[in-house]
C-alpha cells in the first residue's frame, strides 16, 4: 500500500505551488490534503483552478529546483468536481550529467520481455485449465482475507468468466460490462448510481427469484465487479458475497458515496483485477527476450509499483506490445531482487540526447520482502526530492 504520511507530506509541501495539467495546460492548486482510513489508504485533496476554465485532469505536473514531479490523480466522487485522490506520484531528476542525483545511480539488470499473452483467447478456447483453476483458488482466498482485514464481513468470493454465463443476471452483466451491487437482499435494495447495473433491466419475476435464493442461503449482499484484460476485453468477474447488508461494512452502510464508501472499494478491486490478470498471463509467459544486461533507471513511482527503464537505441521498441510480461533485477542492500510486471508504455526522450524508456507496472517479486523494500526506497527518494 502507498505510504500515506509521505504522500500527505508531499501534497502539503506542494499546496502553494502551481501545478499544470499536461493535456489541457490549465493550472491548478492543491488544497486541504487529508488521509482517509479506507481499504487503499487514500489521500484526498481539493483541487482549485487558477484559471477561468475547468476540466478534470488525470495528472498534475510541477518542476521544482532539481526534480520534475508528476501526481496521477482520480476523481473521488462524481458529484464533487473538486475532490480528488492520489493514485501515484513520480519523480524525475532534471539534470542528467556527471553530477547525478541518487535516483540516477539505480541500474536495472537482466531486463527481459516475454511474448504477449492473449489470455482472453486461452480462456475462450480451453476454459478453466489447471493453471487457471490454481490461480482462481489463490485469488479467492487472497481477496477474502484482505477484505476481511479491512472491515468487510465476507462469506465467500467467487471468481468466474463470462463465457460460462448461465443466468439472466450474468448474461446481462456480460453485455453491459457494468458492476452490480445488491446492498440488501431482504429489502431488495440495489445501488444503481455511478454506472452500476440496474435490476430494472431484468424480468421482475427473475429478480424476485434471485433475491429469494440468496435469502435461503443467508446471503444479504452481493457485489459483482467486472475484470478486463489488458486489451480492455471483458474476461470475467469478482463476486463478493456477505451474510450482512452492505458487505457488513460500516462506511458503506452510513455513507455509500462518502470518502470511505464505494469508490475506494472500486479502486481497490480495480488494482486487484489488474494483478489477477497479470497473474494469469504470467503463468503462460514464455519466449523471453533479453533487452539489456544493464540499463539505467529513469524514474520510480512513490509506491514502488511503477518504474521507468532506459532503452538502448537501434531497436524497434514501438513494436513491443503493451501489456507484455517483463522481468528485471535490482540490487537492494547487496541482494539481487527479481521483479515481474507488464510493459505499460514506451516513452520518447524529453530531449534530443535522451533515450527512449519503458514504463513498467510492477506486480510481483521473487522475494516476499522485495516490494516493501522497493516502496520504502521510493518513499525515501521522493520525500527527499520535494523537501
Secondary structure as a PSIPRED ss2 file (coil, helix, strand):
# PSIPRED VFORMAT (PSIPRED V4.0)

   1 X C   1.000  0.000  0.000
   2 X C   1.000  0.000  0.000
   3 X C   1.000  0.000  0.000
   4 X H   0.000  1.000  0.000
   5 X H   0.000  1.000  0.000
   6 X H   0.000  1.000  0.000
   7 X H   0.000  1.000  0.000
   8 X H   0.000  1.000  0.000
   9 X H   0.000  1.000  0.000
  10 X H   0.000  1.000  0.000
  11 X H   0.000  1.000  0.000
  12 X H   0.000  1.000  0.000
  13 X H   0.000  1.000  0.000
  14 X C   1.000  0.000  0.000
  15 X C   1.000  0.000  0.000
  16 X C   1.000  0.000  0.000
  17 X C   1.000  0.000  0.000
  18 X C   1.000  0.000  0.000
  19 X E   0.000  0.000  1.000
  20 X E   0.000  0.000  1.000
  21 X C   1.000  0.000  0.000
  22 X C   1.000  0.000  0.000
  23 X C   1.000  0.000  0.000
  24 X C   1.000  0.000  0.000
  25 X C   1.000  0.000  0.000
  26 X C   1.000  0.000  0.000
  27 X E   0.000  0.000  1.000
  28 X E   0.000  0.000  1.000
  29 X E   0.000  0.000  1.000
  30 X E   0.000  0.000  1.000
  31 X E   0.000  0.000  1.000
  32 X E   0.000  0.000  1.000
  33 X E   0.000  0.000  1.000
  34 X E   0.000  0.000  1.000
  35 X E   0.000  0.000  1.000
  36 X C   1.000  0.000  0.000
  37 X C   1.000  0.000  0.000
  38 X C   1.000  0.000  0.000
  39 X C   1.000  0.000  0.000
  40 X C   1.000  0.000  0.000
  41 X C   1.000  0.000  0.000
  42 X C   1.000  0.000  0.000
  43 X E   0.000  0.000  1.000
  44 X E   0.000  0.000  1.000
  45 X E   0.000  0.000  1.000
  46 X E   0.000  0.000  1.000
  47 X E   0.000  0.000  1.000
  48 X E   0.000  0.000  1.000
  49 X E   0.000  0.000  1.000
  50 X C   1.000  0.000  0.000
  51 X C   1.000  0.000  0.000
  52 X C   1.000  0.000  0.000
  53 X C   1.000  0.000  0.000
  54 X C   1.000  0.000  0.000
  55 X C   1.000  0.000  0.000
  56 X C   1.000  0.000  0.000
  57 X C   1.000  0.000  0.000
  58 X C   1.000  0.000  0.000
  59 X E   0.000  0.000  1.000
  60 X E   0.000  0.000  1.000
  61 X E   0.000  0.000  1.000
  62 X E   0.000  0.000  1.000
  63 X E   0.000  0.000  1.000
  64 X C   1.000  0.000  0.000
  65 X C   1.000  0.000  0.000
  66 X C   1.000  0.000  0.000
  67 X E   0.000  0.000  1.000
  68 X E   0.000  0.000  1.000
  69 X E   0.000  0.000  1.000
  70 X E   0.000  0.000  1.000
  71 X E   0.000  0.000  1.000
  72 X E   0.000  0.000  1.000
  73 X E   0.000  0.000  1.000
  74 X E   0.000  0.000  1.000
  75 X E   0.000  0.000  1.000
  76 X E   0.000  0.000  1.000
  77 X E   0.000  0.000  1.000
  78 X C   1.000  0.000  0.000
  79 X C   1.000  0.000  0.000
  80 X E   0.000  0.000  1.000
  81 X E   0.000  0.000  1.000
  82 X E   0.000  0.000  1.000
  83 X E   0.000  0.000  1.000
  84 X E   0.000  0.000  1.000
  85 X E   0.000  0.000  1.000
  86 X E   0.000  0.000  1.000
  87 X E   0.000  0.000  1.000
  88 X E   0.000  0.000  1.000
  89 X E   0.000  0.000  1.000
  90 X E   0.000  0.000  1.000
  91 X E   0.000  0.000  1.000
  92 X E   0.000  0.000  1.000
  93 X E   0.000  0.000  1.000
  94 X C   1.000  0.000  0.000
  95 X C   1.000  0.000  0.000
  96 X C   1.000  0.000  0.000
  97 X C   1.000  0.000  0.000
  98 X C   1.000  0.000  0.000
  99 X C   1.000  0.000  0.000
 100 X C   1.000  0.000  0.000
 101 X C   1.000  0.000  0.000
 102 X H   0.000  1.000  0.000
 103 X H   0.000  1.000  0.000
 104 X H   0.000  1.000  0.000
 105 X H   0.000  1.000  0.000
 106 X C   1.000  0.000  0.000
 107 X E   0.000  0.000  1.000
 108 X E   0.000  0.000  1.000
 109 X E   0.000  0.000  1.000
 110 X E   0.000  0.000  1.000
 111 X E   0.000  0.000  1.000
 112 X E   0.000  0.000  1.000
 113 X E   0.000  0.000  1.000
 114 X C   1.000  0.000  0.000
 115 X C   1.000  0.000  0.000
 116 X C   1.000  0.000  0.000
 117 X C   1.000  0.000  0.000
 118 X C   1.000  0.000  0.000
 119 X H   0.000  1.000  0.000
 120 X H   0.000  1.000  0.000
 121 X H   0.000  1.000  0.000
 122 X H   0.000  1.000  0.000
 123 X H   0.000  1.000  0.000
 124 X H   0.000  1.000  0.000
 125 X H   0.000  1.000  0.000
 126 X H   0.000  1.000  0.000
 127 X C   1.000  0.000  0.000
 128 X C   1.000  0.000  0.000
 129 X C   1.000  0.000  0.000
 130 X H   0.000  1.000  0.000
 131 X H   0.000  1.000  0.000
 132 X H   0.000  1.000  0.000
 133 X H   0.000  1.000  0.000
 134 X H   0.000  1.000  0.000
 135 X H   0.000  1.000  0.000
 136 X H   0.000  1.000  0.000
 137 X H   0.000  1.000  0.000
 138 X H   0.000  1.000  0.000
 139 X H   0.000  1.000  0.000
 140 X H   0.000  1.000  0.000
 141 X H   0.000  1.000  0.000
 142 X H   0.000  1.000  0.000
 143 X H   0.000  1.000  0.000
 144 X H   0.000  1.000  0.000
 145 X H   0.000  1.000  0.000
 146 X H   0.000  1.000  0.000
 147 X H   0.000  1.000  0.000
 148 X H   0.000  1.000  0.000
 149 X H   0.000  1.000  0.000
 150 X C   1.000  0.000  0.000
 151 X C   1.000  0.000  0.000
 152 X C   1.000  0.000  0.000
 153 X C   1.000  0.000  0.000
 154 X C   1.000  0.000  0.000
 155 X C   1.000  0.000  0.000
 156 X E   0.000  0.000  1.000
 157 X E   0.000  0.000  1.000
 158 X E   0.000  0.000  1.000
 159 X E   0.000  0.000  1.000
 160 X E   0.000  0.000  1.000
 161 X E   0.000  0.000  1.000
 162 X H   0.000  1.000  0.000
 163 X H   0.000  1.000  0.000
 164 X H   0.000  1.000  0.000
 165 X C   1.000  0.000  0.000
 166 X C   1.000  0.000  0.000
 167 X C   1.000  0.000  0.000
 168 X H   0.000  1.000  0.000
 169 X H   0.000  1.000  0.000
 170 X H   0.000  1.000  0.000
 171 X H   0.000  1.000  0.000
 172 X H   0.000  1.000  0.000
 173 X H   0.000  1.000  0.000
 174 X H   0.000  1.000  0.000
 175 X H   0.000  1.000  0.000
 176 X H   0.000  1.000  0.000
 177 X C   1.000  0.000  0.000
 178 X C   1.000  0.000  0.000
 179 X C   1.000  0.000  0.000
 180 X E   0.000  0.000  1.000
 181 X E   0.000  0.000  1.000
 182 X E   0.000  0.000  1.000
 183 X E   0.000  0.000  1.000
 184 X E   0.000  0.000  1.000
 185 X C   1.000  0.000  0.000
 186 X C   1.000  0.000  0.000
 187 X C   1.000  0.000  0.000
 188 X C   1.000  0.000  0.000
 189 X E   0.000  0.000  1.000
 190 X E   0.000  0.000  1.000
 191 X E   0.000  0.000  1.000
 192 X C   1.000  0.000  0.000
 193 X C   1.000  0.000  0.000
 194 X C   1.000  0.000  0.000
 195 X C   1.000  0.000  0.000
 196 X C   1.000  0.000  0.000
 197 X C   1.000  0.000  0.000
 198 X C   1.000  0.000  0.000
 199 X H   0.000  1.000  0.000
 200 X H   0.000  1.000  0.000
 201 X H   0.000  1.000  0.000
 202 X C   1.000  0.000  0.000
 203 X C   1.000  0.000  0.000
 204 X H   0.000  1.000  0.000
 205 X H   0.000  1.000  0.000
 206 X H   0.000  1.000  0.000
 207 X H   0.000  1.000  0.000
 208 X H   0.000  1.000  0.000
 209 X H   0.000  1.000  0.000
 210 X H   0.000  1.000  0.000
 211 X H   0.000  1.000  0.000
 212 X H   0.000  1.000  0.000
 213 X H   0.000  1.000  0.000
 214 X H   0.000  1.000  0.000
 215 X H   0.000  1.000  0.000
 216 X H   0.000  1.000  0.000
 217 X C   1.000  0.000  0.000
 218 X C   1.000  0.000  0.000
 219 X C   1.000  0.000  0.000
 220 X C   1.000  0.000  0.000
 221 X E   0.000  0.000  1.000
 222 X E   0.000  0.000  1.000
 223 X E   0.000  0.000  1.000
 224 X E   0.000  0.000  1.000
 225 X E   0.000  0.000  1.000
 226 X E   0.000  0.000  1.000
 227 X E   0.000  0.000  1.000
 228 X E   0.000  0.000  1.000
 229 X C   1.000  0.000  0.000
 230 X C   1.000  0.000  0.000
 231 X C   1.000  0.000  0.000
 232 X C   1.000  0.000  0.000
 233 X C   1.000  0.000  0.000
 234 X E   0.000  0.000  1.000
 235 X E   0.000  0.000  1.000
 236 X E   0.000  0.000  1.000
 237 X E   0.000  0.000  1.000
 238 X E   0.000  0.000  1.000
 239 X E   0.000  0.000  1.000
 240 X E   0.000  0.000  1.000
 241 X E   0.000  0.000  1.000
 242 X E   0.000  0.000  1.000
 243 X C   1.000  0.000  0.000
 244 X C   1.000  0.000  0.000
 245 X H   0.000  1.000  0.000
 246 X H   0.000  1.000  0.000
 247 X H   0.000  1.000  0.000
 248 X H   0.000  1.000  0.000
 249 X C   1.000  0.000  0.000
 250 X H   0.000  1.000  0.000
 251 X H   0.000  1.000  0.000
 252 X H   0.000  1.000  0.000
 253 X H   0.000  1.000  0.000
 254 X H   0.000  1.000  0.000
 255 X C   1.000  0.000  0.000
 256 X C   1.000  0.000  0.000
 257 X C   1.000  0.000  0.000
 258 X C   1.000  0.000  0.000
 259 X C   1.000  0.000  0.000
 260 X C   1.000  0.000  0.000
 261 X C   1.000  0.000  0.000
 262 X H   0.000  1.000  0.000
 263 X H   0.000  1.000  0.000
 264 X H   0.000  1.000  0.000
 265 X H   0.000  1.000  0.000
 266 X H   0.000  1.000  0.000
 267 X H   0.000  1.000  0.000
 268 X H   0.000  1.000  0.000
 269 X H   0.000  1.000  0.000
 270 X H   0.000  1.000  0.000
 271 X H   0.000  1.000  0.000
 272 X H   0.000  1.000  0.000
 273 X H   0.000  1.000  0.000
 274 X H   0.000  1.000  0.000
 275 X H   0.000  1.000  0.000
 276 X H   0.000  1.000  0.000
 277 X H   0.000  1.000  0.000
 278 X H   0.000  1.000  0.000
 279 X H   0.000  1.000  0.000
 280 X H   0.000  1.000  0.000
 281 X H   0.000  1.000  0.000
 282 X H   0.000  1.000  0.000
 283 X H   0.000  1.000  0.000
 284 X C   1.000  0.000  0.000
 285 X C   1.000  0.000  0.000
 286 X C   1.000  0.000  0.000
 287 X C   1.000  0.000  0.000
 288 X C   1.000  0.000  0.000
 289 X E   0.000  0.000  1.000
 290 X E   0.000  0.000  1.000
 291 X E   0.000  0.000  1.000
 292 X E   0.000  0.000  1.000
 293 X E   0.000  0.000  1.000
 294 X E   0.000  0.000  1.000
 295 X E   0.000  0.000  1.000
 296 X E   0.000  0.000  1.000
 297 X E   0.000  0.000  1.000
 298 X E   0.000  0.000  1.000
 299 X E   0.000  0.000  1.000
 300 X E   0.000  0.000  1.000
 301 X E   0.000  0.000  1.000
 302 X C   1.000  0.000  0.000
 303 X C   1.000  0.000  0.000
 304 X C   1.000  0.000  0.000
 305 X C   1.000  0.000  0.000
 306 X E   0.000  0.000  1.000
 307 X E   0.000  0.000  1.000
 308 X E   0.000  0.000  1.000
 309 X E   0.000  0.000  1.000
 310 X E   0.000  0.000  1.000
 311 X C   1.000  0.000  0.000
 312 X C   1.000  0.000  0.000
 313 X C   1.000  0.000  0.000
 314 X C   1.000  0.000  0.000
 315 X C   1.000  0.000  0.000
 316 X C   1.000  0.000  0.000
 317 X H   0.000  1.000  0.000
 318 X H   0.000  1.000  0.000
 319 X H   0.000  1.000  0.000
 320 X C   1.000  0.000  0.000
 321 X C   1.000  0.000  0.000
 322 X C   1.000  0.000  0.000
 323 X C   1.000  0.000  0.000
 324 X C   1.000  0.000  0.000
 325 X E   0.000  0.000  1.000
 326 X E   0.000  0.000  1.000
 327 X E   0.000  0.000  1.000
 328 X E   0.000  0.000  1.000
 329 X E   0.000  0.000  1.000
 330 X E   0.000  0.000  1.000
 331 X E   0.000  0.000  1.000
 332 X E   0.000  0.000  1.000
 333 X C   1.000  0.000  0.000
 334 X C   1.000  0.000  0.000
 335 X E   0.000  0.000  1.000
 336 X E   0.000  0.000  1.000
 337 X E   0.000  0.000  1.000
 338 X E   0.000  0.000  1.000
 339 X E   0.000  0.000  1.000
 340 X E   0.000  0.000  1.000
 341 X E   0.000  0.000  1.000
 342 X E   0.000  0.000  1.000
 343 X E   0.000  0.000  1.000
 344 X E   0.000  0.000  1.000
 345 X E   0.000  0.000  1.000
 346 X E   0.000  0.000  1.000
 347 X E   0.000  0.000  1.000
 348 X C   1.000  0.000  0.000
 349 X C   1.000  0.000  0.000
 350 X C   1.000  0.000  0.000
 351 X C   1.000  0.000  0.000
 352 X C   1.000  0.000  0.000
 353 X C   1.000  0.000  0.000
 354 X C   1.000  0.000  0.000
 355 X C   1.000  0.000  0.000
 356 X C   1.000  0.000  0.000
 357 X E   0.000  0.000  1.000
 358 X E   0.000  0.000  1.000
 359 X E   0.000  0.000  1.000
 360 X E   0.000  0.000  1.000
 361 X E   0.000  0.000  1.000
 362 X E   0.000  0.000  1.000
 363 X E   0.000  0.000  1.000
 364 X E   0.000  0.000  1.000
 365 X E   0.000  0.000  1.000
 366 X C   1.000  0.000  0.000
 367 X C   1.000  0.000  0.000
 368 X C   1.000  0.000  0.000
 369 X C   1.000  0.000  0.000
 370 X H   0.000  1.000  0.000
 371 X H   0.000  1.000  0.000
 372 X H   0.000  1.000  0.000
 373 X H   0.000  1.000  0.000
 374 X H   0.000  1.000  0.000
 375 X H   0.000  1.000  0.000
 376 X H   0.000  1.000  0.000
 377 X H   0.000  1.000  0.000
 378 X H   0.000  1.000  0.000
 379 X H   0.000  1.000  0.000
 380 X H   0.000  1.000  0.000
 381 X H   0.000  1.000  0.000
 382 X H   0.000  1.000  0.000
 383 X H   0.000  1.000  0.000
 384 X H   0.000  1.000  0.000
 385 X H   0.000  1.000  0.000
 386 X C   1.000  0.000  0.000
 387 X C   1.000  0.000  0.000
